[in-house]
């Protein structure tokens, strides 16, 4: 009796599970339930007659056989993707899904002009834009591209500028400053209510300053800690303290007078946002088209 041959969808699912070390994440990416994916893997293991995955109630990891299989299949799966991409490139217009990881402020900037223009020009394309405060490995997590500040872009990536240099601004509402002496140096912040942000790791974010080559990093304190940049800006507008945020998050509040910048000479400009993607992989036609639109708006 001939041994059943695994399907391409089963092998792709196995590779995703091993990549994510999670049934839930792999199932979400595939548009399946975790139970359906688990059943698919048990069927694959039964057909091959070997255990490919070690499962516990909290984790999943490949067996030695499973890891070797995924490693051997990786170039074949990539070749399959490239073959489909060649077919896609023969179309008059690219099609498919473009997956992008971005910080929340970066996603808002993309949504202002780039994404609407791209989808209007390429109606056969779809965009899956995921916001995340963490700096993730876009290759390991299955994204085509990421958007982050220039200083955070990994060195092995190709980066395309999404805008001009930027800065982090230290701002507060006029009402807050009306009853307090505005800080002149970063050390003066110790006497103020500062609205803090907690990083995804759980650690508080330190505010960074520089003037005439003198750098200073400060762990500020206050009675309010948040994890959303937009909510932090809103709290500052309400007079709840001083906040330290990217320019593109607070610029509109500064322009209309709801927030006032302090310590301006301590906030130097740094490289702005960049779209980045792996340089060692074939660039899909959809991503190339997206890059063209990005360049039109920068």
C-alpha positions in Angstrom: 0.0 0.0 0.0 1.4 3.4 -1.0 2.1 5.9 1.7 -0.1 9.0 1.3 1.9 12.0 0.1 1.6 15.2 2.2 -0.1 18.1 0.6 1.5 21.5 0.1 -0.9 23.1 2.5 0.0 20.6 5.2 3.7 21.3 4.7 3.2 25.0 4.7 1.2 24.7 7.9 4.0 22.7 9.5 6.5 25.3 8.6 4.4 28.1 10.1 3.9 26.2 13.3 7.6 25.7 13.7 8.3 29.3 12.8 5.8 30.7 15.3 6.3 27.9 17.9 2.5 28.3 18.3 -0.6 26.6 16.9 -2.6 29.7 17.7 -0.4 32.1 15.7 0.0 29.8 12.8 -3.7 29.0 12.7 -4.5 32.8 12.7 -2.2 33.4 9.8 -3.8 30.5 7.9 -7.3 31.5 8.7 -8.0 28.2 10.5 -9.0 27.3 14.0 -6.2 25.9 16.3 -8.1 22.6 16.6 -8.4 22.2 12.8 -4.7 22.9 12.4 -3.8 20.4 15.2 -5.9 17.7 13.5 -4.2 18.5 10.2 -0.8 17.9 11.9 -1.8 14.7 13.5 -3.0 13.5 10.1 0.3 14.5 8.6 2.2 12.6 11.3 0.1 9.5 10.8 0.6 9.6 7.1 4.4 9.9 7.4 4.6 7.5 10.4 6.7 9.9 12.5 6.2 12.5 15.2 7.0 15.9 13.8 5.9 18.1 16.8 6.3 17.9 20.6 3.2 19.4 22.1 2.5 20.5 25.7 -0.5 22.4 27.1 1.5 25.6 26.7 3.9 25.2 23.9 4.8 23.4 20.7 8.3 22.6 19.3 9.6 20.5 16.4 11.1 17.1 17.0 14.5 16.5 15.5 12.8 14.9 12.5 10.4 17.7 12.2 13.1 20.3 12.4 15.1 18.6 9.7 12.1 18.2 7.4 11.2 21.9 7.7 14.9 22.9 7.0 15.0 20.7 3.9 11.7 22.0 2.7 12.5 25.7 3.2 14.3 26.2 -0.2 11.6 24.2 -2.0 8.8 26.2 -0.4 10.6 29.4 -1.3 11.0 28.2 -4.9 7.3 27.6 -5.0 6.6 31.1 -3.8 9.0 32.5 -6.4 7.2 30.5 -9.1 3.9 31.9 -8.1 5.4 35.4 -8.0 6.7 35.0 -11.5 3.1 34.3 -12.6 1.9 37.3 -10.6 4.4 39.5 -12.3 3.1 38.6 -15.7 -0.2 40.2 -14.8 -0.9 43.8 -15.8 -1.3 44.6 -12.1 0.0 42.8 -9.0 -2.3 40.9 -6.8 -2.2 39.3 -3.4 -1.7 40.4 0.3 1.0 42.7 1.5 1.8 42.2 5.2 3.4 45.2 7.0 4.4 45.6 10.6 4.5 49.1 11.9 4.3 51.1 15.1 1.0 52.9 15.8 2.3 56.3 14.7 3.9 54.9 11.6 0.6 53.1 10.7 -1.3 56.4 11.0 1.1 58.1 8.7 0.8 55.3 6.1 -3.0 55.6 6.3 -3.0 59.3 5.6 -2.0 59.0 2.0 0.2 56.0 1.0 -2.3 53.1 1.7 -5.3 54.8 0.2 -3.3 55.7 -3.0 -1.9 52.2 -3.2 -5.2 50.4 -2.9 -6.9 52.7 -5.4 -4.1 52.2 -7.9 -3.8 48.4 -7.4 -7.3 47.1 -6.6 -6.2 43.4 -6.8 -3.9 44.0 -3.8 -4.8 43.9 -0.2 -2.9 45.2 2.8 -2.6 43.5 6.2 -1.2 46.3 8.5 -0.4 45.2 12.0 0.6 47.7 14.7 2.9 46.5 17.4 5.0 48.4 20.0 7.7 45.7 19.8 10.5 45.7 17.3 9.9 42.3 15.8 11.8 40.1 13.3 9.6 40.7 10.2 11.1 37.6 8.4 10.4 35.2 11.3 6.9 36.5 11.8 6.0 36.4 8.1 5.8 40.1 7.2 6.8 41.5 3.8 8.0 44.8 5.3 8.2 46.8 8.4 8.1 50.6 9.3 10.1 52.0 12.1 12.4 54.9 13.0 15.7 54.8 11.2 17.7 54.0 14.3 15.6 50.8 14.9 15.9 49.4 11.4 18.1 46.2 11.4 21.4 46.7 9.5 20.8 43.8 7.1 17.6 45.4 5.7 17.0 47.6 2.7 15.4 50.9 4.0 13.3 53.4 2.1 12.7 56.8 3.7 9.1 57.4 4.6 9.6 61.0 5.6 12.1 63.7 6.8 14.2 63.6 10.0 12.2 63.8 13.1 12.6 64.3 16.9 11.0 63.4 20.2 9.2 66.4 21.6 8.7 67.2 25.3 5.4 68.9 25.6 2.7 70.0 28.1 -0.6 71.9 28.0 -0.6 75.7 28.5 -2.9 75.0 31.5 -0.3 72.7 33.1 2.5 75.2 32.6 0.5 78.1 33.8 0.8 77.0 37.5 4.4 75.6 37.3 7.8 76.8 36.2 8.6 75.3 32.8 11.7 73.0 32.8 14.9 74.6 31.4 17.1 71.4 31.6 16.1 67.8 31.7 17.0 67.6 35.4 14.1 70.1 36.1 11.7 67.3 35.0 12.3 65.7 38.4 10.0 68.3 39.9 7.2 67.7 37.5 4.4 65.2 36.9 5.6 63.2 33.8 3.3 60.9 31.9 5.2 57.7 31.6 5.1 54.9 29.0 5.7 51.3 29.7 7.4 49.3 27.0 6.1 45.9 25.8 8.9 44.3 27.9 7.4 45.8 31.0 10.3 48.2 31.6 9.7 52.0 31.8 10.9 54.0 28.8 13.8 56.4 29.6 13.7 59.9 28.1 16.7 60.8 26.0 18.1 64.3 25.5 21.2 65.9 23.9 22.6 69.4 23.7 26.0 70.5 22.3 27.2 66.9 22.3 26.1 66.3 25.9 23.7 63.3 26.1 21.4 62.6 29.0 19.1 59.7 29.7 16.4 60.2 32.4 14.0 57.8 34.1 11.1 60.2 34.9 8.3 59.7 37.4 4.7 60.6 37.6 1.4 59.2 38.8 0.2 58.1 35.3 1.7 55.3 33.2 0.2 54.4 29.8 1.0 52.2 26.8 -0.6 54.1 24.0 1.1 57.2 22.4 -2.2 58.7 21.4 -3.7 58.3 24.8 -0.5 59.8 26.3 -0.9 62.8 24.0 -4.6 63.2 25.0 -3.6 63.0 28.7 -1.1 65.9 28.2 -3.8 67.9 26.4 -5.9 67.5 29.5 -3.2 69.0 31.6 -2.2 65.8 33.4 1.6 66.4 33.0 4.6 66.6 30.7 5.0 64.0 28.0 7.8 62.9 25.7 6.5 61.7 22.3 7.5 61.4 18.6 7.0 64.6 16.6 4.4 63.1 14.3 2.2 62.1 17.3 2.0 65.6 18.9 2.8 68.1 16.0 -0.9 68.8 15.4 -1.5 69.6 19.0 1.5 72.0 19.1 0.2 73.7 15.9 -3.2 74.4 17.3 -1.8 75.5 20.7 -3.2 72.7 22.8 0.3 71.6 23.7 3.5 73.7 24.1 7.0 72.4 23.6 9.6 72.6 26.4 13.3 71.7 26.4 13.3 72.3 22.6 17.0 72.8 22.5 17.5 69.4 24.2 15.7 67.5 21.5 17.9 67.0 18.5 16.5 65.7 15.2 17.1 62.0 14.3 16.5 59.9 11.2 12.7 59.6 10.6 10.5 56.7 9.6 11.7 54.1 7.1 10.0 51.3 5.2 12.3 48.3 5.4 12.4 44.8 3.9 14.9 41.9 3.6 17.7 42.5 1.0 18.5 38.8 0.5 15.1 37.8 -0.7 13.2 38.3 -4.0 11.1 41.4 -3.7 7.4 40.6 -4.6 5.8 42.7 -7.2 3.2 44.0 -4.7 5.9 45.3 -2.4 7.8 46.9 -5.3 4.6 48.7 -6.3 4.1 49.8 -2.7 7.6 51.2 -2.5 6.9 53.2 -5.7 3.9 54.8 -4.0 5.9 55.5 -0.8 8.5 57.4 -2.9 5.8 59.5 -4.5 4.8 60.8 -1.1 8.3 61.5 0.3 
